Amino acid sequence: MGPLVYYCRWQGAKLRLRGRDETAVWGHLVFHENNQERTQFFRYQLAEQLLTITKATGEETIQLDKMGVAVT
């Protein structure tokens, strides 16, 4: 789960975990902008280091390296 934590730091987001199983964790990425909170639902697949973020335009899947940097 380290890459997900690093990714959040790089993006200025906080993790709000809502669940987990043996393959993934999920919840919300929380951003504070202009004294308001904005959240995005995410699912992070642990073994594959794949982060899927739900946006207004659909889902975006990002492959993370071990330092939380997007490689795709």
CHARMM-style PDB file with segment names, atoms N, HN, CA, C and O in Angstrom:
ATOM      1  N   MET     1       0.810  -1.188   0.000  1.00  0.00      PROA
ATOM      2  CA  MET     1       0.000   0.000   0.000  1.00  0.00      PROA
ATOM      3  C   MET     1       0.860   1.261   0.000  1.00  0.00      PROA
ATOM      4  O   MET     1       0.344   2.368  -0.148  1.00  0.00      PROA
ATOM      5  N   GLY     2       2.155   1.094   0.164  1.00  0.00      PROA
ATOM      6  HN  GLY     2       2.575   0.195   0.284  1.00  0.00      PROA
ATOM      7  CA  GLY     2       3.074   2.227   0.167  1.00  0.00      PROA
ATOM      8  C   GLY     2       2.955   3.127  -1.051  1.00  0.00      PROA
ATOM      9  O   GLY     2       2.902   4.348  -0.899  1.00  0.00      PROA
ATOM     10  N   PRO     3       2.911   2.561  -2.273  1.00  0.00      PROA
ATOM     11  CA  PRO     3       2.791   3.422  -3.450  1.00  0.00      PROA
ATOM     12  C   PRO     3       1.551   4.316  -3.424  1.00  0.00      PROA
ATOM     13  O   PRO     3       1.601   5.456  -3.885  1.00  0.00      PROA
ATOM     14  N   LEU     4       0.450   3.810  -2.893  1.00  0.00      PROA
ATOM     15  HN  LEU     4       0.410   2.883  -2.519  1.00  0.00      PROA
ATOM     16  CA  LEU     4      -0.774   4.611  -2.798  1.00  0.00      PROA
ATOM     17  C   LEU     4      -0.576   5.784  -1.842  1.00  0.00      PROA
ATOM     18  O   LEU     4      -1.015   6.898  -2.128  1.00  0.00      PROA
ATOM     19  N   VAL     5       0.076   5.544  -0.720  1.00  0.00      PROA
ATOM     20  HN  VAL     5       0.433   4.639  -0.487  1.00  0.00      PROA
ATOM     21  CA  VAL     5       0.344   6.614   0.249  1.00  0.00      PROA
ATOM     22  C   VAL     5       1.246   7.675  -0.379  1.00  0.00      PROA
ATOM     23  O   VAL     5       0.992   8.871  -0.235  1.00  0.00      PROA
ATOM     24  N   TYR     6       2.294   7.243  -1.071  1.00  0.00      PROA
ATOM     25  HN  TYR     6       2.500   6.271  -1.187  1.00  0.00      PROA
ATOM     26  CA  TYR     6       3.177   8.202  -1.742  1.00  0.00      PROA
ATOM     27  C   TYR     6       2.419   8.998  -2.802  1.00  0.00      PROA
ATOM     28  O   TYR     6       2.579  10.214  -2.898  1.00  0.00      PROA
ATOM     29  N   TYR     7       1.594   8.314  -3.597  1.00  0.00      PROA
ATOM     30  HN  TYR     7       1.464   7.326  -3.519  1.00  0.00      PROA
ATOM     31  CA  TYR     7       0.811   8.991  -4.635  1.00  0.00      PROA
ATOM     32  C   TYR     7      -0.031  10.108  -4.021  1.00  0.00      PROA
ATOM     33  O   TYR     7      -0.093  11.215  -4.556  1.00  0.00      PROA
ATOM     34  N   CYS     8      -0.675   9.809  -2.899  1.00  0.00      PROA
ATOM     35  HN  CYS     8      -0.624   8.910  -2.465  1.00  0.00      PROA
ATOM     36  CA  CYS     8      -1.506  10.814  -2.229  1.00  0.00      PROA
ATOM     37  C   CYS     8      -0.676  12.009  -1.786  1.00  0.00      PROA
ATOM     38  O   CYS     8      -1.120  13.151  -1.906  1.00  0.00      PROA
ATOM     39  N   ARG     9       0.512  11.759  -1.281  1.00  0.00      PROA
ATOM     40  HN  ARG     9       0.873  10.831  -1.183  1.00  0.00      PROA
ATOM     41  CA  ARG     9       1.390  12.868  -0.880  1.00  0.00      PROA
ATOM     42  C   ARG     9       1.733  13.749  -2.074  1.00  0.00      PROA
ATOM     43  O   ARG     9       1.689  14.975  -1.976  1.00  0.00      PROA
ATOM     44  N   TRP    10       2.077  13.127  -3.205  1.00  0.00      PROA
ATOM     45  HN  TRP    10       2.113  12.131  -3.285  1.00  0.00      PROA
ATOM     46  CA  TRP    10       2.451  13.893  -4.402  1.00  0.00      PROA
ATOM     47  C   TRP    10       1.259  14.709  -4.906  1.00  0.00      PROA
ATOM     48  O   TRP    10       1.434  15.801  -5.446  1.00  0.00      PROA
ATOM     49  N   GLN    11       0.051  14.178  -4.728  1.00  0.00      PROA
ATOM     50  HN  GLN    11      -0.092  13.291  -4.289  1.00  0.00      PROA
ATOM     51  CA  GLN    11      -1.150  14.845  -5.234  1.00  0.00      PROA
ATOM     52  C   GLN    11      -1.775  15.813  -4.230  1.00  0.00      PROA
ATOM     53  O   GLN    11      -2.707  16.538  -4.576  1.00  0.00      PROA
ATOM     54  N   GLY    12      -1.282  15.835  -3.004  1.00  0.00      PROA
ATOM     55  HN  GLY    12      -0.524  15.246  -2.723  1.00  0.00      PROA
ATOM     56  CA  GLY    12      -1.851  16.701  -1.972  1.00  0.00      PROA
ATOM     57  C   GLY    12      -3.192  16.209  -1.460  1.00  0.00      PROA
ATOM     58  O   GLY    12      -4.039  17.004  -1.053  1.00  0.00      PROA
ATOM     59  N   ALA    13      -3.382  14.902  -1.481  1.00  0.00      PROA
ATOM     60  HN  ALA    13      -2.694  14.256  -1.812  1.00  0.00      PROA
ATOM     61  CA  ALA    13      -4.651  14.301  -1.051  1.00  0.00      PROA
ATOM     62  C   ALA    13      -4.458  13.518   0.239  1.00  0.00      PROA
ATOM     63  O   ALA    13      -3.346  13.115   0.581  1.00  0.00      PROA
ATOM     64  N   LYS    14      -5.552  13.312   0.938  1.00  0.00      PROA
ATOM     65  HN  LYS    14      -6.456  13.639   0.660  1.00  0.00      PROA
ATOM     66  CA  LYS    14      -5.565  12.438   2.106  1.00  0.00      PROA
ATOM     67  C   LYS    14      -6.379  11.205   1.761  1.00  0.00      PROA
ATOM     68  O   LYS    14      -7.311  11.261   0.958  1.00  0.00      PROA
ATOM     69  N   LEU    15      -6.015  10.095   2.380  1.00  0.00      PROA
ATOM     70  HN  LEU    15      -5.258  10.050   3.032  1.00  0.00      PROA
ATOM     71  CA  LEU    15      -6.742   8.840   2.168  1.00  0.00      PROA
ATOM     72  C   LEU    15      -7.871   8.715   3.177  1.00  0.00      PROA
ATOM     73  O   LEU    15      -7.687   8.961   4.369  1.00  0.00      PROA
ATOM     74  N   ARG    16      -9.023   8.335   2.692  1.00  0.00      PROA
ATOM     75  HN  ARG    16      -9.172   8.135   1.724  1.00  0.00      PROA
ATOM     76  CA  ARG    16     -10.136   7.992   3.565  1.00  0.00      PROA
ATOM     77  C   ARG    16     -10.552   6.572   3.164  1.00  0.00      PROA
ATOM     78  O   ARG    16     -11.371   6.377   2.266  1.00  0.00      PROA
ATOM     79  N   LEU    17      -9.964   5.591   3.852  1.00  0.00      PROA
ATOM     80  HN  LEU    17      -9.299   5.750   4.581  1.00  0.00      PROA
ATOM     81  CA  LEU    17     -10.219   4.190   3.514  1.00  0.00      PROA
ATOM     82  C   LEU    17     -11.613   3.782   3.960  1.00  0.00      PROA
ATOM     83  O   LEU    17     -12.061   4.146   5.047  1.00  0.00      PROA
ATOM     84  N   ARG    18     -12.301   3.014   3.099  1.00  0.00      PROA
ATOM     85  HN  ARG    18     -11.937   2.718   2.216  1.00  0.00      PROA
ATOM     86  CA  ARG    18     -13.651   2.544   3.395  1.00  0.00      PROA
ATOM     87  C   ARG    18     -13.749   1.027   3.442  1.00  0.00      PROA
ATOM     88  O   ARG    18     -14.719   0.482   3.971  1.00  0.00      PROA
ATOM     89  N   GLY    19     -12.757   0.345   2.895  1.00  0.00      PROA
ATOM     90  HN  GLY    19     -11.969   0.787   2.465  1.00  0.00      PROA
ATOM     91  CA  GLY    19     -12.806  -1.107   2.924  1.00  0.00      PROA
ATOM     92  C   GLY    19     -11.543  -1.719   2.356  1.00  0.00      PROA
ATOM     93  O   GLY    19     -10.712  -1.042   1.749  1.00  0.00      PROA
ATOM     94  N   ARG    20     -11.422  -3.034   2.573  1.00  0.00      PROA
ATOM     95  HN  ARG    20     -12.097  -3.583   3.065  1.00  0.00      PROA
ATOM     96  CA  ARG    20     -10.277  -3.759   2.023  1.00  0.00      PROA
ATOM     97  C   ARG    20     -10.607  -5.238   1.987  1.00  0.00      PROA
ATOM     98  O   ARG    20     -11.486  -5.721   2.700  1.00  0.00      PROA
ATOM     99  N   ASP    21      -9.886  -5.934   1.146  1.00  0.00      PROA
ATOM    100  HN  ASP    21      -9.172  -5.542   0.566  1.00  0.00      PROA
ATOM    101  CA  ASP    21      -9.896  -7.391   1.139  1.00  0.00      PROA
ATOM    102  C   ASP    21      -8.467  -7.825   0.836  1.00  0.00      PROA
ATOM    103  O   ASP    21      -7.552  -7.003   0.884  1.00  0.00      PROA
ATOM    104  N   GLU    22      -8.263  -9.086   0.531  1.00  0.00      PROA
ATOM    105  HN  GLU    22      -9.007  -9.754   0.492  1.00  0.00      PROA
ATOM    106  CA  GLU    22      -6.891  -9.565   0.323  1.00  0.00      PROA
ATOM    107  C   GLU    22      -6.255  -9.038  -0.960  1.00  0.00      PROA
ATOM    108  O   GLU    22      -5.038  -9.132  -1.123  1.00  0.00      PROA
ATOM    109  N   THR    23      -7.059  -8.483  -1.878  1.00  0.00      PROA
ATOM    110  HN  THR    23      -8.048  -8.407  -1.746  1.00  0.00      PROA
ATOM    111  CA  THR    23      -6.514  -8.030  -3.158  1.00  0.00      PROA
ATOM    112  C   THR    23      -6.504  -6.519  -3.350  1.00  0.00      PROA
ATOM    113  O   THR    23      -5.777  -6.015  -4.205  1.00  0.00      PROA
ATOM    114  N   ALA    24      -7.299  -5.785  -2.567  1.00  0.00      PROA
ATOM    115  HN  ALA    24      -7.890  -6.195  -1.872  1.00  0.00      PROA
ATOM    116  CA  ALA    24      -7.461  -4.354  -2.841  1.00  0.00      PROA
ATOM    117  C   ALA    24      -7.896  -3.584  -1.598  1.00  0.00      PROA
ATOM    118  O   ALA    24      -8.367  -4.153  -0.614  1.00  0.00      PROA
ATOM    119  N   VAL    25      -7.718  -2.257  -1.685  1.00  0.00      PROA
ATOM    120  HN  VAL    25      -7.335  -1.794  -2.485  1.00  0.00      PROA
ATOM    121  CA  VAL    25      -8.301  -1.327  -0.713  1.00  0.00      PROA
ATOM    122  C   VAL    25      -9.094  -0.299  -1.517  1.00  0.00      PROA
ATOM    123  O   VAL    25      -8.801  -0.064  -2.689  1.00  0.00      PROA
ATOM    124  N   TRP    26     -10.102   0.314  -0.884  1.00  0.00      PROA
ATOM    125  HN  TRP    26     -10.339   0.123   0.068  1.00  0.00      PROA
ATOM    126  CA  TRP    26     -10.901   1.309  -1.580  1.00  0.00      PROA
ATOM    127  C   TRP    26     -11.391   2.351  -0.597  1.00  0.00      PROA
ATOM    128  O   TRP    26     -11.388   2.147   0.617  1.00  0.00      PROA
ATOM    129  N   GLY    27     -11.808   3.465  -1.154  1.00  0.00      PROA
ATOM    130  HN  GLY    27     -11.809   3.630  -2.140  1.00  0.00      PROA
ATOM    131  CA  GLY    27     -12.281   4.567  -0.332  1.00  0.00      PROA
ATOM    132  C   GLY    27     -12.320   5.843  -1.142  1.00  0.00      PROA
ATOM    133  O   GLY    27     -12.710   5.837  -2.309  1.00  0.00      PROA
ATOM    134  N   HSD    28     -11.909   6.950  -0.515  1.00  0.00      PROA
ATOM    135  HN  HSD    28     -11.592   6.955   0.434  1.00  0.00      PROA
ATOM    136  CA  HSD    28     -11.928   8.252  -1.173  1.00  0.00      PROA
ATOM    137  C   HSD    28     -10.582   8.952  -1.030  1.00  0.00      PROA
ATOM    138  O   HSD    28      -9.927   8.874   0.010  1.00  0.00      PROA
ATOM    139  N   LEU    29     -10.188   9.631  -2.090  1.00  0.00      PROA
ATOM    140  HN  LEU    29     -10.720   9.695  -2.934  1.00  0.00      PROA
ATOM    141  CA  LEU    29      -9.087  10.583  -2.031  1.00  0.00      PROA
ATOM    142  C   LEU    29      -9.725  11.918  -1.679  1.00  0.00      PROA
ATOM    143  O   LEU    29     -10.688  12.331  -2.325  1.00  0.00      PROA
ATOM    144  N   VAL    30      -9.208  12.590  -0.673  1.00  0.00      PROA
ATOM    145  HN  VAL    30      -8.425  12.254  -0.149  1.00  0.00      PROA
ATOM    146  CA  VAL    30      -9.810  13.830  -0.189  1.00  0.00      PROA
ATOM    147  C   VAL    30      -8.860  14.989  -0.481  1.00  0.00      PROA
ATOM    148  O   VAL    30      -7.704  14.989  -0.057  1.00  0.00      PROA
ATOM    149  N   PHE    31      -9.371  15.969  -1.208  1.00  0.00      PROA
ATOM    150  HN  PHE    31     -10.310  15.970  -1.552  1.00  0.00      PROA
ATOM    151  CA  PHE    31      -8.610  17.169  -1.549  1.00  0.00      PROA
ATOM    152  C   PHE    31      -9.269  18.366  -0.881  1.00  0.00      PROA
ATOM    153  O   PHE    31     -10.496  18.467  -0.865  1.00  0.00      PROA
ATOM    154  N   HSD    32      -8.474  19.269  -0.332  1.00  0.00      PROA
ATOM    155  HN  HSD    32      -7.478  19.187  -0.345  1.00  0.00      PROA
ATOM    156  CA  HSD    32      -8.992  20.506   0.252  1.00  0.00      PROA
ATOM    157  C   HSD    32      -8.621  21.645  -0.685  1.00  0.00      PROA
ATOM    158  O   HSD    32      -7.445  21.956  -0.873  1.00  0.00      PROA
ATOM    159  N   GLU    33      -9.649  22.265  -1.275  1.00  0.00      PROA
ATOM    160  HN  GLU    33     -10.605  22.013  -1.123  1.00  0.00      PROA
ATOM    161  CA  GLU    33      -9.452  23.347  -2.233  1.00  0.00      PROA
ATOM    162  C   GLU    33     -10.383  24.500  -1.881  1.00  0.00      PROA
ATOM    163  O   GLU    33     -11.589  24.298  -1.736  1.00  0.00      PROA
ATOM    164  N   ASN    34      -9.848  25.684  -1.745  1.00  0.00      PROA
ATOM    165  HN  ASN    34      -8.868  25.848  -1.863  1.00  0.00      PROA
ATOM    166  CA  ASN    34     -10.652  26.882  -1.466  1.00  0.00      PROA
ATOM    167  C   ASN    34     -11.580  26.683  -0.270  1.00  0.00      PROA
ATOM    168  O   ASN    34     -12.764  27.017  -0.328  1.00  0.00      PROA
ATOM    169  N   ASN    35     -11.036  26.143   0.802  1.00  0.00      PROA
ATOM    170  HN  ASN    35     -10.074  25.872   0.849  1.00  0.00      PROA
ATOM    171  CA  ASN    35     -11.792  25.885   2.032  1.00  0.00      PROA
ATOM    172  C   ASN    35     -12.959  24.922   1.841  1.00  0.00      PROA
ATOM    173  O   ASN    35     -13.904  24.924   2.631  1.00  0.00      PROA
ATOM    174  N   GLN    36     -12.896  24.107   0.804  1.00  0.00      PROA
ATOM    175  HN  GLN    36     -12.129  24.106   0.163  1.00  0.00      PROA
ATOM    176  CA  GLN    36     -13.919  23.095   0.569  1.00  0.00      PROA
ATOM    177  C   GLN    36     -13.249  21.748   0.363  1.00  0.00      PROA
ATOM    178  O   GLN    36     -12.092  21.665  -0.050  1.00  0.00      PROA
ATOM    179  N   GLU    37     -13.996  20.704   0.657  1.00  0.00      PROA
ATOM    180  HN  GLU    37     -14.936  20.772   0.992  1.00  0.00      PROA
ATOM    181  CA  GLU    37     -13.494  19.343   0.511  1.00  0.00      PROA
ATOM    182  C   GLU    37     -14.046  18.733  -0.774  1.00  0.00      PROA
ATOM    183  O   GLU    37     -15.247  18.792  -1.041  1.00  0.00      PROA
ATOM    184  N   ARG    38     -13.146  18.147  -1.565  1.00  0.00      PROA
ATOM    185  HN  ARG    38     -12.171  18.100  -1.348  1.00  0.00      PROA
ATOM    186  CA  ARG    38     -13.546  17.442  -2.784  1.00  0.00      PROA
ATOM    187  C   ARG    38     -13.060  16.010  -2.651  1.00  0.00      PROA
ATOM    188  O   ARG    38     -11.911  15.778  -2.275  1.00  0.00      PROA
ATOM    189  N   THR    39     -13.921  15.049  -2.953  1.00  0.00      PROA
ATOM    190  HN  THR    39     -14.854  15.238  -3.258  1.00  0.00      PROA
ATOM    191  CA  THR    39     -13.533  13.646  -2.830  1.00  0.00      PROA
ATOM    192  C   THR    39     -13.651  12.941  -4.170  1.00  0.00      PROA
ATOM    193  O   THR    39     -14.475  13.300  -5.012  1.00  0.00      PROA
ATOM    194  N   GLN    40     -12.814  11.932  -4.351  1.00  0.00      PROA
ATOM    195  HN  GLN    40     -12.145  11.640  -3.668  1.00  0.00      PROA
ATOM    196  CA  GLN    40     -12.882  11.053  -5.514  1.00  0.00      PROA
ATOM    197  C   GLN    40     -12.811   9.621  -5.011  1.00  0.00      PROA
ATOM    198  O   GLN    40     -11.936   9.279  -4.216  1.00  0.00      PROA
ATOM    199  N   PHE    41     -13.732   8.784  -5.475  1.00  0.00      PROA
ATOM    200  HN  PHE    41     -14.443   9.061  -6.121  1.00  0.00      PROA
ATOM    201  CA  PHE    41     -13.709   7.378  -5.107  1.00  0.00      PROA
ATOM    202  C   PHE    41     -12.528   6.707  -5.802  1.00  0.00      PROA
ATOM    203  O   PHE    41     -12.221   7.023  -6.951  1.00  0.00      PROA
ATOM    204  N   PHE    42     -11.864   5.779  -5.104  1.00  0.00      PROA
ATOM    205  HN  PHE    42     -12.114   5.523  -4.171  1.00  0.00      PROA
ATOM    206  CA  PHE    42     -10.764   5.035  -5.700  1.00  0.00      PROA
ATOM    207  C   PHE    42     -10.821   3.572  -5.281  1.00  0.00      PROA
ATOM    208  O   PHE    42     -11.444   3.210  -4.283  1.00  0.00      PROA
ATOM    209  N   ARG    43     -10.156   2.752  -6.071  1.00  0.00      PROA
ATOM    210  HN  ARG    43      -9.650   3.047  -6.882  1.00  0.00      PROA
ATOM    211  CA  ARG    43      -9.897   1.346  -5.738  1.00  0.00      PROA
ATOM    212  C   ARG    43      -8.449   1.086  -6.125  1.00  0.00      PROA
ATOM    213  O   ARG    43      -8.037   1.383  -7.247  1.00  0.00      PROA
ATOM    214  N   TYR    44      -7.675   0.529  -5.191  1.00  0.00      PROA
ATOM    215  HN  TYR    44      -8.010   0.288  -4.281  1.00  0.00      PROA
ATOM    216  CA  TYR    44      -6.257   0.265  -5.419  1.00  0.00      PROA
ATOM    217  C   TYR    44      -6.017  -1.229  -5.319  1.00  0.00      PROA
ATOM    218  O   TYR    44      -6.241  -1.831  -4.269  1.00  0.00      PROA
ATOM    219  N   GLN    45      -5.557  -1.835  -6.424  1.00  0.00      PROA
ATOM    220  HN  GLN    45      -5.375  -1.346  -7.277  1.00  0.00      PROA
ATOM    221  CA  GLN    45      -5.246  -3.259  -6.467  1.00  0.00      PROA
ATOM    222  C   GLN    45      -3.813  -3.440  -5.977  1.00  0.00      PROA
ATOM    223  O   GLN    45      -2.865  -2.970  -6.605  1.00  0.00      PROA
ATOM    224  N   LEU    46      -3.674  -4.119  -4.864  1.00  0.00      PROA
ATOM    225  HN  LEU    46      -4.445  -4.501  -4.354  1.00  0.00      PROA
ATOM    226  CA  LEU    46      -2.397  -4.204  -4.156  1.00  0.00      PROA
ATOM    227  C   LEU    46      -1.292  -4.867  -4.967  1.00  0.00      PROA
ATOM    228  O   LEU    46      -0.225  -4.275  -5.132  1.00  0.00      PROA
ATOM    229  N   ALA    47      -1.508  -6.064  -5.474  1.00  0.00      PROA
ATOM    230  HN  ALA    47      -2.374  -6.545  -5.340  1.00  0.00      PROA
ATOM    231  CA  ALA    47      -0.446  -6.810  -6.160  1.00  0.00      PROA
ATOM    232  C   ALA    47      -0.015  -6.128  -7.454  1.00  0.00      PROA
ATOM    233  O   ALA    47       1.174  -6.083  -7.769  1.00  0.00      PROA
ATOM    234  N   GLU    48      -0.982  -5.596  -8.203  1.00  0.00      PROA
ATOM    235  HN  GLU    48      -1.948  -5.633  -7.946  1.00  0.00      PROA
ATOM    236  CA  GLU    48      -0.685  -4.983  -9.503  1.00  0.00      PROA
ATOM    237  C   GLU    48      -0.282  -3.517  -9.385  1.00  0.00      PROA
ATOM    238  O   GLU    48       0.210  -2.936 -10.353  1.00  0.00      PROA
ATOM    239  N   GLN    49      -0.480  -2.917  -8.230  1.00  0.00      PROA
ATOM    240  HN  GLN    49      -0.879  -3.390  -7.444  1.00  0.00      PROA
ATOM    241  CA  GLN    49      -0.227  -1.492  -7.992  1.00  0.00      PROA
ATOM    242  C   GLN    49      -1.001  -0.625  -8.988  1.00  0.00      PROA
ATOM    243  O   GLN    49      -0.475   0.344  -9.534  1.00  0.00      PROA
ATOM    244  N   LEU    50      -2.275  -1.004  -9.209  1.00  0.00      PROA
ATOM    245  HN  LEU    50      -2.702  -1.791  -8.765  1.00  0.00      PROA
ATOM    246  CA  LEU    50      -3.151  -0.267 -10.110  1.00  0.00      PROA
ATOM    247  C   LEU    50      -4.139   0.559  -9.298  1.00  0.00      PROA
ATOM    248  O   LEU    50      -4.831   0.039  -8.424  1.00  0.00      PROA
ATOM    249  N   LEU    51      -4.194   1.834  -9.594  1.00  0.00      PROA
ATOM    250  HN  LEU    51      -3.631   2.257 -10.304  1.00  0.00      PROA
ATOM    251  CA  LEU    51      -5.111   2.751  -8.935  1.00  0.00      PROA
ATOM    252  C   LEU    51      -6.189   3.146  -9.930  1.00  0.00      PROA
ATOM    253  O   LEU    51      -5.887   3.680 -10.997  1.00  0.00      PROA
ATOM    254  N   THR    52      -7.445   2.886  -9.587  1.00  0.00      PROA
ATOM    255  HN  THR    52      -7.690   2.453  -8.720  1.00  0.00      PROA
ATOM    256  CA  THR    52      -8.570   3.281 -10.422  1.00  0.00      PROA
ATOM    257  C   THR    52      -9.335   4.370  -9.688  1.00  0.00      PROA
ATOM    258  O   THR    52      -9.811   4.171  -8.571  1.00  0.00      PROA
ATOM    259  N   ILE    53      -9.446   5.527 -10.336  1.00  0.00      PROA
ATOM    260  HN  ILE    53      -9.060   5.689 -11.244  1.00  0.00      PROA
ATOM    261  CA  ILE    53     -10.123   6.688  -9.760  1.00  0.00      PROA
ATOM    262  C   ILE    53     -11.390   6.948 -10.559  1.00  0.00      PROA
ATOM    263  O   ILE    53     -11.362   6.969 -11.789  1.00  0.00      PROA
ATOM    264  N   THR    54     -12.498   7.145  -9.860  1.00  0.00      PROA
ATOM    265  HN  THR    54     -12.520   7.128  -8.860  1.00  0.00      PROA
ATOM    266  CA  THR    54     -13.762   7.473 -10.515  1.00  0.00      PROA
ATOM    267  C   THR    54     -13.891   8.987 -10.601  1.00  0.00      PROA
ATOM    268  O   THR    54     -13.880   9.687  -9.589  1.00  0.00      PROA
ATOM    269  N   LYS    55     -14.014   9.477 -11.837  1.00  0.00      PROA
ATOM    270  HN  LYS    55     -14.023   8.908 -12.659  1.00  0.00      PROA
ATOM    271  CA  LYS    55     -14.167  10.913 -12.085  1.00  0.00      PROA
ATOM    272  C   LYS    55     -15.522  11.157 -12.745  1.00  0.00      PROA
ATOM    273  O   LYS    55     -16.217  10.210 -13.113  1.00  0.00      PROA
ATOM    274  N   ALA    56     -15.887  12.404 -12.889  1.00  0.00      PROA
ATOM    275  HN  ALA    56     -15.323  13.173 -12.590  1.00  0.00      PROA
ATOM    276  CA  ALA    56     -17.160  12.753 -13.526  1.00  0.00      PROA
ATOM    277  C   ALA    56     -17.213  12.249 -14.964  1.00  0.00      PROA
ATOM    278  O   ALA    56     -18.289  11.956 -15.485  1.00  0.00      PROA
ATOM    279  N   THR    57     -16.054  12.151 -15.599  1.00  0.00      PROA
ATOM    280  HN  THR    57     -15.180  12.390 -15.176  1.00  0.00      PROA
ATOM    281  CA  THR    57     -15.987  11.723 -16.997  1.00  0.00      PROA
ATOM    282  C   THR    57     -15.826  10.217 -17.151  1.00  0.00      PROA
ATOM    283  O   THR    57     -15.777   9.717 -18.274  1.00  0.00      PROA
ATOM    284  N   GLY    58     -15.742   9.491 -16.050  1.00  0.00      PROA
ATOM    285  HN  GLY    58     -15.782   9.898 -15.137  1.00  0.00      PROA
ATOM    286  CA  GLY    58     -15.556   8.040 -16.090  1.00  0.00      PROA
ATOM    287  C   GLY    58     -14.408   7.616 -15.201  1.00  0.00      PROA
ATOM    288  O   GLY    58     -13.947   8.376 -14.350  1.00  0.00      PROA
ATOM    289  N   GLU    59     -13.954   6.393 -15.408  1.00  0.00      PROA
ATOM    290  HN  GLU    59     -14.329   5.775 -16.099  1.00  0.00      PROA
ATOM    291  CA  GLU    59     -12.864   5.861 -14.592  1.00  0.00      PROA
ATOM    292  C   GLU    59     -11.517   6.071 -15.266  1.00  0.00      PROA
ATOM    293  O   GLU    59     -11.392   5.981 -16.487  1.00  0.00      PROA
ATOM    294  N   GLU    60     -10.516   6.352 -14.446  1.00  0.00      PROA
ATOM    295  HN  GLU    60     -10.618   6.425 -13.454  1.00  0.00      PROA
ATOM    296  CA  GLU    60      -9.137   6.476 -14.915  1.00  0.00      PROA
ATOM    297  C   GLU    60      -8.294   5.481 -14.129  1.00  0.00      PROA
ATOM    298  O   GLU    60      -8.323   5.473 -12.898  1.00  0.00      PROA
ATOM    299  N   THR    61      -7.540   4.639 -14.839  1.00  0.00      PROA
ATOM    300  HN  THR    61      -7.517   4.645 -15.839  1.00  0.00      PROA
ATOM    301  CA  THR    61      -6.677   3.660 -14.193  1.00  0.00      PROA
ATOM    302  C   THR    61      -5.228   4.080 -14.383  1.00  0.00      PROA
ATOM    303  O   THR    61      -4.792   4.386 -15.493  1.00  0.00      PROA
ATOM    304  N   ILE    62      -4.490   4.088 -13.276  1.00  0.00      PROA
ATOM    305  HN  ILE    62      -4.844   3.839 -12.375  1.00  0.00      PROA
ATOM    306  CA  ILE    62      -3.102   4.542 -13.265  1.00  0.00      PROA
ATOM    307  C   ILE    62      -2.229   3.437 -12.685  1.00  0.00      PROA
ATOM    308  O   ILE    62      -2.516   2.911 -11.610  1.00  0.00      PROA
ATOM    309  N   GLN    63      -1.168   3.087 -13.398  1.00  0.00      PROA
ATOM    310  HN  GLN    63      -0.935   3.514 -14.272  1.00  0.00      PROA
ATOM    311  CA  GLN    63      -0.172   2.144 -12.898  1.00  0.00      PROA
ATOM    312  C   GLN    63       0.842   2.939 -12.087  1.00  0.00      PROA
ATOM    313  O   GLN    63       1.418   3.903 -12.592  1.00  0.00      PROA
ATOM    314  N   LEU    64       1.067   2.543 -10.828  1.00  0.00      PROA
ATOM    315  HN  LEU    64       0.598   1.760 -10.418  1.00  0.00      PROA
ATOM    316  CA  LEU    64       2.026   3.239  -9.972  1.00  0.00      PROA
ATOM    317  C   LEU    64       3.303   2.426  -9.821  1.00  0.00      PROA
ATOM    318  O   LEU    64       3.262   1.196  -9.799  1.00  0.00      PROA
ATOM    319  N   ASP    65       4.445   3.117  -9.715  1.00  0.00      PROA
ATOM    320  HN  ASP    65       4.478   4.116  -9.732  1.00  0.00      PROA
ATOM    321  CA  ASP    65       5.673   2.418  -9.366  1.00  0.00      PROA
ATOM    322  C   ASP    65       5.776   2.369  -7.841  1.00  0.00      PROA
ATOM    323  O   ASP    65       4.867   2.826  -7.148  1.00  0.00      PROA
ATOM    324  N   LYS    66       6.863   1.825  -7.317  1.00  0.00      PROA
ATOM    325  HN  LYS    66       7.601   1.454  -7.881  1.00  0.00      PROA
ATOM    326  CA  LYS    66       6.958   1.627  -5.867  1.00  0.00      PROA
ATOM    327  C   LYS    66       7.063   2.930  -5.082  1.00  0.00      PROA
ATOM    328  O   LYS    66       6.891   2.934  -3.863  1.00  0.00      PROA
ATOM    329  N   MET    67       7.346   4.044  -5.774  1.00  0.00      PROA
ATOM    330  HN  MET    67       7.486   4.041  -6.765  1.00  0.00      PROA
ATOM    331  CA  MET    67       7.411   5.353  -5.119  1.00  0.00      PROA
ATOM    332  C   MET    67       6.138   6.171  -5.331  1.00  0.00      PROA
ATOM    333  O   MET    67       6.090   7.346  -4.969  1.00  0.00      PROA
ATOM    334  N   GLY    68       5.112   5.559  -5.914  1.00  0.00      PROA
ATOM    335  HN  GLY    68       5.151   4.604  -6.208  1.00  0.00      PROA
ATOM    336  CA  GLY    68       3.837   6.239  -6.096  1.00  0.00      PROA
ATOM    337  C   GLY    68       3.768   7.151  -7.299  1.00  0.00      PROA
ATOM    338  O   GLY    68       2.869   7.986  -7.399  1.00  0.00      PROA
ATOM    339  N   VAL    69       4.711   6.996  -8.215  1.00  0.00      PROA
ATOM    340  HN  VAL    69       5.441   6.317  -8.134  1.00  0.00      PROA
ATOM    341  CA  VAL    69       4.731   7.807  -9.430  1.00  0.00      PROA
ATOM    342  C   VAL    69       3.971   7.066 -10.523  1.00  0.00      PROA
ATOM    343  O   VAL    69       4.160   5.864 -10.714  1.00  0.00      PROA
ATOM    344  N   ALA    70       3.111   7.786 -11.237  1.00  0.00      PROA
ATOM    345  HN  ALA    70       2.958   8.762 -11.081  1.00  0.00      PROA
ATOM    346  CA  ALA    70       2.338   7.187 -12.325  1.00  0.00      PROA
ATOM    347  C   ALA    70       3.272   6.824 -13.477  1.00  0.00      PROA
ATOM    348  O   ALA    70       4.045   7.658 -13.948  1.00  0.00      PROA
ATOM    349  N   VAL    71       3.194   5.574 -13.923  1.00  0.00      PROA
ATOM    350  HN  VAL    71       2.566   4.896 -13.540  1.00  0.00      PROA
ATOM    351  CA  VAL    71       4.033   5.135 -15.039  1.00  0.00      PROA
ATOM    352  C   VAL    71       3.217   4.953 -16.310  1.00  0.00      PROA
ATOM    353  O   VAL    71       3.784   4.699 -17.373  1.00  0.00      PROA
ATOM    354  N   THR    72       1.887   5.080 -16.221  1.00  0.00      PROA
ATOM    355  HN  THR    72       1.426   5.286 -15.358  1.00  0.00      PROA
ATOM    356  CA  THR    72       1.046   5.028 -17.428  1.00  0.00      PROA
ATOM    357  C   THR    72       0.066   6.165 -17.425  1.00  0.00      PROA
ATOM    358  OT1 THR    72      -0.730   6.297 -18.354  1.00  0.00      PROA
TER     359      THR     72
END
